[in-house]
């Protein structure tokens, strides 16, 4: 059995998905499977993947599902991943030629039951690091939620043990919403495990105009159920008061979008939510203003 599954959720990205495929063809290690979850594409993704499966020298698994959003594609992926490790490479991203080799060699060297996986770096197409800082050289392992303390702010790459992350699957699905940030699960894993840290580059990121990262403010207004769900969890497990208070502010804002009059009663931290109420109202108004401005 292979060690690593590289899984890629995709939706109408045939025009750029080939970059990920070409990068996997160039890998210096073949100890991986590429698992593609097609989230209801209406372009020629299926036809492309069929050609690739016939010509590639590595295994490709392809799963098609009705469109439900990134988190539902993750749910489908984790139902089918059986390798020891897994990493998500988005459909507009790709891997350096030695990324698989670097991931597996580091895990074989330092991996242990006390670690949930590996943290590595993302760079852009010009070779610039996405995170504000690299990991300190002396930092062997850490918590995901501790990264701000070290100045590692910005996108990085997560490689998880499959048996660990499956304990937290599936992501909930809310009627009428097809987006849910997947990152809050990483914070939950933090409560039990550390992650190995590496300044190796695992992913090359190319932000697209239709990507989630480019439309964050719109998400707050469009998918309030999912964000309210996440904020309730983060109010409990965040390590600092500032992060818990920030989550309470966002919870208030999302609850206003939902017209939920019982949000204080439903809050896991009622006192904090009451104190955050005026700030949450201001945040709510600010999100509305920015959405109107962006339109």
C-alpha positions, 0 to 999 in steps of 0.5 A: 500500500502507498503511504500518502494520498494527495487528494484534490477537490475540484469544481469546474477547474479543468482549465488549471487542474492539469498543473497539479497532474503534471507536478505529480508526474514529476515527483521523485517518489511514487509512494502516493495515490492521487484522489480527485473528488469532482464536486459536480463539475459541468466542464470536461474534468471527467474526460481529462481524468479518464485520459490521465488515468490511462497514461499516468504511471501512478494511481488515480482515483476519481469520484464524482458527486453532486455539488455541495461545496469544499467541505462535502468534497473533503467528506467524500475524500476521507470516506475513500482514503486508506493510506497512512498520510494524506494531504489536500492540494487544491485544484488551482495548486500543485506540488514541487517535484520532491514534495512527496519524497520530503513528506514521507522521509520526514515522517519516516524519520520523526513520525510518532503516535503523539503527532497528528502529522506534518506542517510544511510551507506554501509558496507562490508561483514566484517562489515567495513564501506565503506565511509571514515567517518560516518555522523557527529552526529549533521548532521541532513540533507545535500546535496549529493554534500556536503558529501566530506566536511564532509569526507563522501567519498565512497559508501553510500546508497540512499533512495529516495521519488519516486515522487521526483526522477521520475521527473528526469526520464528516463535516456537518452539512447545513441546508442551503449552504455549500461552504464550511471552513475546514480549518476548525477541525485542525484546532480540535485535533490540537487538543490531543496532538502536536504537529511536526514542523518543517520548512520544506515546501509542500505546495505551490499556490496560485490564487484564482479570482473565483477561489474561496480565499479571494471571497472571504467577506462574501462567505460570512454573509452567504453562509452564516449557519456554518460560520456560527457553528464554527464560532461556537466551537472556537469559543470553547477550544481557542487557547487565548482570550483574544481568539475566544472573544473574536469568535464570539464577535463573529458568532454574534454577527453570524447570528444576526444574519440568521435572525436567530434571537436565541443566540445568547441562549445557544452560546457555549459561553454566554457571558463572553457573548454578551460582552462581545455583543456590541462589537459583533453588531459593529462587525456585522454592519462592517461586513454588510458595508464591505459586501456592498462596496465590493459589489 
